[in-house]
Amino acid sequence: MARVTGLGGVFYVVKDPAATQRWYEEILGLTGDYGPQIPWSDEPHAAPYSLISHFADDKYIEPGKGGFMINLRVDDCDAMVEQLKAKGVEIFGQVDEGYGKFAWLLDPDGVKIELWEQGDAPDS
């Protein structure tokens, strides 16, 4: 039986693709021949999956536009936030939930980006 093996990418329409691609490279350090590329994680305790999560409303996506957001794994959320702030990027929220640290920003097209540093898995 055929099956899905992983997340291949996130695709969305922007006003200026080259400018958006430059922003992802300059601000988040993500680059590639066809746009920002992210290798699979080799982090300790990393979840062995990518998540597709569904919402009945867009409250969690706000203030992002377009009805979706991009969740990016990071190895050190606090350090990443400081790096982004040093580049003039506005971070509009940050929290440590125990099972993971999160921070939020917008890309130049208003797409919400959620940074996620996975914590230890909760006890079963």
Secondary structure, DSSP 4 states (H G I P E B T S, - for coil): -----S--------S-HHHHHHHHHHHH----TTS---PPP--TT--SS------SSSTTTTT-SSS-EEEEE-S-HHHHHHHHHHTTPPP--EEE-SSEEEEEEE-TTS-EEEEEEE-PPPP-
